[in-house]
């Protein structure tokens, strides 16, 4: 499955995947063959920051 391109839909998708799977961001990116830095930057540009303690973007 291709991940969503829209940053707001991507935000929701990634958080849902992290919550449902219990994976870390690094594990999620490895499984989906994504660059974690690029994903984080894309979501940061939309105002979202990754909270490592809670394993989700806020």
N, C-alpha and C positions, 0 to 999 in steps of 0.2 A: 504494500500500500504506500502510495506517495503521501507525504505529510502535507498539511495545508500550507499555503503560501501567505495568506492574509495573517498578519501578526496577531490579531485578536482571536481568530479561530485557532491559530497555532498555539497561542497561550492556553486556551481551553483544552485543546487536544493533548498537549504535552502534560499539563497538570493532571488530566484524567488518567493518562497512561502511567504517570509516576505514582499516583495514588492507588490505582487498581493493581499495579504490578509489584509495588514496593521497591522498585529499582531506584538507584541513584541516577542523577543526570548523566554521569559518565557511562553507566551501564545502559541507559536508554539510548544514548547516542551511539554507542558501540553496536548495539543490537540493530539499530536502524541505519547504520553506516553514515552518521551525521558528524559534522565538525562541531564539537561542543562550544567552541569559542564563537563560531559564526552564528549558531543558534542563540546563544546568550546575547550576542551583539544585536541581532535582529529583534529580539524581544525587549532588550534595553532601549532600543530606538523608539519603541512604542510605550515606554514607561514602566516596563516590568523588570524586576530584579529577582535573581534566584536566591532563595533562602535555603541554604544547605542544611540547617538544623531541621527544618520542616519538610525538606525535599519537595519544594514547590516554588513556582514563580508567584510573586505578589505585585 
